[in-house]
Amino acid sequence: MWSGEMCVDMSKKLISERLDSIRKKYGELLDLKQVADFYKYPSVQAVRKAHQRGTLPVALHRFPRKSGYFAKAEDVARSVDRMISTSNN
């Protein structure tokens, strides 16, 4: 296996570990309070404002028969990976 493949495999493994950790703590969907906690926003209102401005690092979704907005655990894990890869460049 050449180094490029090793990097991809390592990245997938780290995303998988992050995702497992996020799912254990928050479940499959994070509500706005959990999003605020995960990303260290001071409040749910700050999360809403970041979402309105387009600066929230993760997409929020609405689901039938659920009130409010939610972030998918997988999206949260991928956003962390993007932040890390951006900071390493």
N, CA, C and O of each residue as an XYZ file, in Angstrom:
356
protein
N       0.853     -1.185      0.000
C       0.000      0.000      0.000
C       0.891      1.238      0.000
O       1.816      1.342      0.806
N       0.617      2.158     -0.887
C       1.421      3.376     -0.934
C       0.869      4.406      0.025
O      -0.252      4.259      0.512
N       1.636      5.445      0.305
C       1.307      6.394      1.366
C      -0.010      7.127      1.155
O      -0.688      7.436      2.134
N      -0.396      7.416     -0.073
C      -1.676      8.079     -0.323
C      -2.846      7.235      0.154
O      -3.783      7.743      0.771
N      -2.781      5.935     -0.139
C      -3.829      5.027      0.322
C      -3.831      4.928      1.840
O      -4.890      4.851      2.463
N      -2.642      4.930      2.432
C      -2.549      4.857      3.894
C      -3.180      6.090      4.528
O      -3.859      5.976      5.549
N      -2.970      7.259      3.944
C      -3.562      8.490      4.466
C      -5.075      8.442      4.392
O      -5.759      8.845      5.333
N      -5.605      7.948      3.271
C      -7.060      7.838      3.102
C      -7.617      6.858      4.125
O      -8.629      7.142      4.765
N      -6.963      5.699      4.288
C      -7.428      4.709      5.261
C      -7.381      5.274      6.677
O      -8.302      5.055      7.463
N      -6.315      5.998      7.006
C      -6.183      6.584      8.340
C      -7.257      7.639      8.564
O      -7.835      7.718      9.648
N      -7.524      8.443      7.550
C      -8.555      9.470      7.649
C      -9.921      8.835      7.876
O     -10.682      9.294      8.728
N     -10.239      7.785      7.125
C     -11.514      7.091      7.295
C     -11.627      6.501      8.692
O     -12.696      6.540      9.301
N     -10.533      5.957      9.199
C     -10.535      5.369     10.541
C     -10.782      6.449     11.594
O     -11.554      6.239     12.530
N     -10.128      7.602     11.443
C     -10.314      8.691     12.403
C     -11.733      9.240     12.360
O     -12.318      9.535     13.403
N     -12.294      9.379     11.152
C     -13.683      9.829     11.022
C     -14.611      8.825     11.698
O     -15.545      9.212     12.401
N     -14.355      7.543     11.487
C     -15.180      6.501     12.082
C     -15.100      6.548     13.612
O     -16.115      6.401     14.293
N     -13.911      6.751     14.140
C     -13.748      6.844     15.591
C     -14.443      8.092     16.131
O     -15.096      8.031     17.173
N     -14.311      9.214     15.440
C     -15.000     10.445     15.844
C     -16.502     10.241     15.832
O     -17.204     10.626     16.767
N     -16.989      9.625     14.753
C     -18.416      9.384     14.617
C     -18.919      8.492     15.752
O     -19.969      8.767     16.331
N     -18.192      7.442     16.071
C     -18.587      6.561     17.178
C     -18.657      7.339     18.490
O     -19.591      7.169     19.274
N     -17.672      8.183     18.717
C     -17.637      8.990     19.938
C     -18.817      9.961     20.001
O     -19.450     10.112     21.046
N     -19.105     10.611     18.889
C     -20.225     11.563     18.827
C     -21.543     10.827     19.048
O     -22.403     11.299     19.791
N     -21.700      9.677     18.405
C     -22.937      8.901     18.559
C     -23.133      8.428     19.995
O     -24.255      8.424     20.503
N     -22.041      8.029     20.652
C     -22.151      7.575     22.045
C     -22.616      8.697     22.959
O     -23.419      8.478     23.866
N     -22.112      9.892     22.717
C     -22.451     11.018     23.595
C     -23.793     11.653     23.253
O     -24.558     12.004     24.151
N     -24.091     11.808     21.947
C     -25.262     12.579     21.528
C     -26.342     11.780     20.796
O     -27.487     12.225     20.721
N     -26.003     10.630     20.266
C     -26.957      9.890     19.434
C     -26.757     10.227     17.967
O     -25.781     10.878     17.598
N     -27.686      9.781     17.134
C     -27.559      9.955     15.683
C     -27.853     11.383     15.240
O     -27.294     11.861     14.253
N     -28.739     12.066     15.979
C     -29.093     13.450     15.656
C     -28.799     14.337     16.849
O     -29.133     13.996     17.984
N     -28.169     15.485     16.590
C     -27.886     16.448     17.649
C     -28.881     17.594     17.540
O     -29.046     18.180     16.471
N     -29.547     17.913     18.658
C     -30.411     19.087     18.654
C     -29.541     20.337     18.808
O     -28.325     20.228     18.959
N     -30.143     21.501     18.771
C     -29.351     22.739     18.794
C     -28.561     22.909     20.093
O     -27.461     23.461     20.080
N     -29.109     22.445     21.197
C     -28.371     22.525     22.460
C     -27.115     21.650     22.404
O     -26.052     22.049     22.880
N     -27.242     20.474     21.828
C     -26.088     19.585     21.685
C     -25.076     20.127     20.678
O     -23.867     19.984     20.867
N     -25.569     20.743     19.617
C     -24.665     21.381     18.649
C     -23.873     22.490     19.339
O     -22.662     22.615     19.151
N     -24.578     23.296     20.142
C     -23.904     24.372     20.889
C     -22.843     23.787     21.815
O     -21.738     24.320     21.906
N     -23.168     22.708     22.495
C     -22.216     22.059     23.403
C     -21.008     21.530     22.635
O     -19.866     21.762     23.031
N     -21.260     20.822     21.542
C     -20.166     20.205     20.786
C     -19.200     21.243     20.228
O     -17.984     21.099     20.361
N     -19.739     22.287     19.605
C     -18.898     23.296     18.962
C     -18.510     24.445     19.902
O     -17.857     25.401     19.486
N     -18.910     24.342     21.150
C     -18.560     25.345     22.175
C     -19.157     26.721     21.897
O     -18.540     27.746     22.186
N     -20.370     26.732     21.329
C     -21.093     27.998     21.193
C     -21.664     28.359     22.559
O     -22.016     27.463     23.326
N     -21.763     29.643     22.882
C     -22.238     30.033     24.216
C     -23.718     29.745     24.457
O     -24.149     29.667     25.607
N     -24.504     29.585     23.389
C     -25.944     29.373     23.566
C     -26.564     28.803     22.293
O     -25.946     28.785     21.228
N     -27.796     28.341     22.438
C     -28.560     27.887     21.279
C     -28.799     29.061     20.334
O     -28.763     28.899     19.114
N     -29.042     30.236     20.897
C     -29.254     31.430     20.070
C     -28.021     31.721     19.199
O     -28.154     32.126     18.044
N     -26.839     31.513     19.753
C     -25.610     31.722     18.977
C     -25.526     30.717     17.823
O     -25.049     31.061     16.741
N     -25.980     29.491     18.043
C     -26.020     28.485     16.972
C     -26.996     28.929     15.886
O     -26.685     28.859     14.697
N     -28.176     29.386     16.301
C     -29.161     29.870     15.327
C     -28.602     31.021     14.492
O     -28.776     31.055     13.274
N     -27.932     31.957     15.152
C     -27.362     33.115     14.463
C     -26.279     32.664     13.472
O     -26.235     33.150     12.342
N     -25.415     31.745     13.889
C     -24.377     31.232     12.990
C     -25.015     30.522     11.793
O     -24.528     30.640     10.668
N     -26.095     29.789     12.033
C     -26.811     29.114     10.943
C     -27.378     30.146      9.964
O     -27.261     29.988      8.749
N     -27.990     31.195     10.498
C     -28.546     32.258      9.646
C     -27.464     32.935      8.819
O     -27.684     33.264      7.654
N     -26.316     33.140      9.408
C     -25.200     33.807      8.721
C     -24.451     32.883      7.768
O     -23.657     33.342      6.947
N     -24.702     31.592      7.877
C     -23.983     30.633      7.038
C     -22.598     30.313      7.551
O     -21.748     29.854      6.787
N     -22.351     30.547      8.834
C     -21.019     30.293      9.398
C     -20.968     29.064     10.306
O     -19.909     28.741     10.844
N     -22.085     28.385     10.482
C     -22.101     27.167     11.291
C     -21.347     26.086     10.520
O     -21.601     25.901      9.330
N     -20.434     25.373     11.160
C     -19.609     24.409     10.417
C     -20.315     23.119     10.019
O     -19.691     22.218      9.457
N     -21.603     23.023     10.304
C     -22.349     21.807      9.963
C     -23.742     22.201      9.467
O     -24.307     23.207      9.898
N     -24.279     21.400      8.564
C     -25.632     21.642      8.050
C     -26.668     21.259      9.101
O     -26.490     20.295      9.845
N     -27.746     22.025      9.152
C     -28.870     21.700     10.021
C     -30.024     21.223      9.155
O     -30.219     21.692      8.034
N     -30.783     20.280      9.699
C     -31.882     19.661      8.959
C     -33.154     19.694      9.796
O     -33.109     19.716     11.026
N     -34.286     19.698      9.102
C     -35.600     19.526      9.742
C     -36.106     18.156      9.320
O     -35.863     17.704      8.201
N     -36.809     17.507     10.230
C     -37.335     16.175      9.953
C     -38.828     16.135     10.244
O     -39.305     16.785     11.174
N     -39.566     15.366      9.441
C     -41.005     15.237      9.702
C     -41.255     14.702     11.115
O     -40.527     13.840     11.607
N     -42.268     15.217     11.732
C     -42.697     14.809     13.078
C     -41.678     15.118     14.170
O     -41.773     14.587     15.276
N     -40.709     15.971     13.867
C     -39.750     16.446     14.878
C     -39.726     17.961     14.782
O     -39.669     18.527     13.690
N     -39.769     18.602     15.921
C     -39.730     20.067     15.884
C     -38.295     20.552     16.041
O     -37.505     19.962     16.778
N     -37.973     21.618     15.351
C     -36.646     22.210     15.450
C     -35.687     21.698     14.400
O     -36.044     20.937     13.501
N     -34.465     22.144     14.551
C     -33.376     21.775     13.643
C     -32.454     20.774     14.318
O     -32.320     20.750     15.542
N     -31.815     19.942     13.483
C     -30.905     18.922     13.983
C     -29.694     18.810     13.061
O     -29.778     19.089     11.865
N     -28.575     18.400     13.636
C     -27.381     18.078     12.860
C     -27.194     16.566     12.917
O     -27.393     15.946     13.961
N     -26.816     15.986     11.801
C     -26.546     14.544     11.764
C     -25.160     14.291     12.348
O     -24.218     15.033     12.070
N     -25.042     13.253     13.150
C     -23.761     12.912     13.777
C     -22.661     12.736     12.726
O     -21.525     13.160     12.935
N     -22.998     12.117     11.610
C     -22.009     11.905     10.547
C     -21.525     13.240      9.977
O     -20.337     13.400      9.698
N     -22.437     14.191      9.807
C     -22.052     15.519      9.315
C     -21.127     16.231     10.301
O     -20.181     16.910      9.903
N     -21.414     16.067     11.584
C     -20.576     16.687     12.619
C     -19.159     16.100     12.562
O     -18.176     16.841     12.604
N     -19.058     14.777     12.466
C     -17.740     14.128     12.382
C     -16.967     14.599     11.151
O     -15.764     14.852     11.229
N     -17.651     14.715     10.026
C     -16.991     15.184      8.800
C     -16.557     16.647      8.920
O     -15.518     17.039      8.389
N     -17.358     17.446      9.620
C     -16.980     18.855      9.778
C     -15.701     18.984     10.598
O     -14.865     19.844     10.321
N     -15.552     18.133     11.600
C     -14.326     18.151     12.406
C     -13.143     17.763     11.531
O     -12.081     18.380     11.608
N     -13.321     16.747     10.702
C     -12.246     16.317      9.795
C     -11.864     17.445      8.841
O     -10.681     17.657      8.574
N     -12.868     18.178      8.319
C     -12.568     19.324      7.432
C     -11.796     20.400      8.182
O     -10.845     20.969      7.646
N     -12.198     20.682      9.421
C     -11.498     21.715     10.216
C     -10.048     21.313     10.449
O      -9.146     22.146     10.359
N      -9.826     20.038     10.748
C      -8.457     19.565     11.005
C      -7.633     19.626      9.735
O      -6.494     20.092      9.759
N      -8.194     19.160      8.616
C      -7.422     19.164      7.375
C      -7.136     20.584      6.902
O      -6.081     20.836      6.320
N      -8.055     21.515      7.141
C      -7.836     22.914      6.773
C      -6.740     23.525      7.624
O      -5.909     24.282      7.121
N      -6.731     23.202      8.914
C      -5.723     23.793      9.802
C      -4.331     23.209      9.542
O      -3.327     23.823      9.905
N      -4.264     22.048      8.926
C      -2.966     21.419      8.624
C      -2.368     21.894      7.308
O      -1.237     21.539      6.978
N      -3.100     22.676      6.569
C      -2.599     23.165      5.267
C      -1.910     24.491      5.399
O      -1.432     25.040      4.406
